[in-house]
Amino acid sequence: MAYNEDLANRIREALIARGIEDIEEKKMFRGLCFMVDGKMCVCVSADEMMCRIGPGYKDALELNGIRGMIRNGKVLKDFVYISPEVMKTKKEFDSWIDKSLAFNKFARATKK
């Protein structure tokens, strides 16, 4: 499945604008993930953005246009998918990027 290149560019630009230097791009989850400081932070899959936001994911799941990341039939904690309708404005989009970067400071890196 292809991912939205415009959304990937939007994420890339947002991370660079915040002065993030340690960014690595990896193809994962049928899309493109942006690793920050060696940890998965934000991904683009199709037209959705997947954000690793930590414990706040439970509250986020209550919002329209947000769904959990499901693997092997279970919702994975810390991760949410953001539909295009929820990130139409720059303010909305930036809030999800900021939530992801805030949790990234505390997130554990995936074992290699």
Secondary structure, DSSP 8 states (H G I E B T S, - for coil): ----HHHHHHHHHHHHHTT---EEEEEETTEEEEEETTEEEEEEETTEEEEE-GGGHHHHTTSTTEEEEEETTEEEEEEEEE-GGGG-SHHHHHHHHHHHHHHHTT------
